[in-house]
Amino acid sequence: MSKEQEVKKVISDMRSSYNFAHALIQRNKIDLSDQYKKINYIYYRMFCSHLESFEILIKENCFSSAILLLRTMLELHVKSYYFEFIEKKNDSQVVDFLDSKKDFPNFFKMTQALETVENQAGDTFDGAFAQFAKSGLASYEKFSLFSHGRGEFLRIFFDNEEIKYSADMILEIVLHAKSYFETLTLLLLVVQDRREELFHFIELIKHEVYFQGSTNGAR
């Protein structure tokens, strides 16, 4: 399978996951009975709206704009987890953040705080958020530097005669978007205590990962 075919396959899988997730979610009415469930769902809807735009931008070869949008999507992803696992524990008021009476920590401080979370069984996020920092994939920094007119992507353009994205670069940003969506959907289903739907969505993701591994190994 070529890189171009992989990109198309990931986009197709992402669309299937999107449609499957929304079909699951619409089985029952969303519970908005408390402020944390409400903000989680609002962020999820915002993210999904951006994801739809992201898919259009990728298909129209507007990769620069897709990367800029992906930065916003990553921020929504992290803030959703931060509200649920940090601010909820502190009994913070969501409206204080919405009214700017209280500010979010910067992106990296939020990821650091999330890495300290541990449940009763001793489970942690085990680097899931640390990977966004400079010591990991540095995703947020890459996207931010691009929006600020510098960074490794722009250096590639500077060293070449035309602005052109490789299939590897396109595949990387599409995989990022797919991963953010899937983990945000898992969070929504956990917050909503939708265990049956959570199980079905996990099975879908496991199937996609298996399929991708099989096709990658067949090249």
Secondary structure, 3 states (H helix, E strand, C coil): CCHHHHHHHHHHHHHHHHHHHHHHHCCCCCCCCCHHHHHHHHHHHHHHHHHHHHHHHHHCCCHHHHHHHHHHHHHHHHHHHHHHHHHCCCCCCHHHHHCCCCCCCCHHHHHHHHHCCCCCCCCCCCCCCHHHCCCCCCHHHHHHHHHCCCCHHHHHHHCCCCCCCCHHHHHHHHHHHHHHHHHHHHHHHHHCCCHHHHHHHHHHHHHHHHHHHHHHHCC
